């Protein structure tokens, strides 16, 4: 890993479609294949505390746009072996 860059760990994303995409993607198949944009939400508090009461928390929505629709992963064999 390069110490000059951060690597966030995203554990869950959902497909993101704007209004025009939803008009074109009518069927369930179209809405679940060849997806280029995903959305995830990160909770935060306005005063910067790491945790807070539910009424003090806000959600930051982030949209990720992929260049290609196919999922491409680079797997480190060492990490794969150590996971099992």
Number of C-alpha atoms within 10 A of each C-alpha: 6 6 6 5 7 8 8 6 6 9 6 9 14 11 15 17 16 8 8 8 12 13 9 10 15 10 9 8 9 13 16 10 12 12 17 16 17 16 15 17 15 10 13 16 16 10 9 8 10 10 11 15 7 9 7 12 16 14 11 10 11 12 14 14 13 12 8 10 12 11 9 7 6 5 8 8 9 8 9 9 8 7 7 5
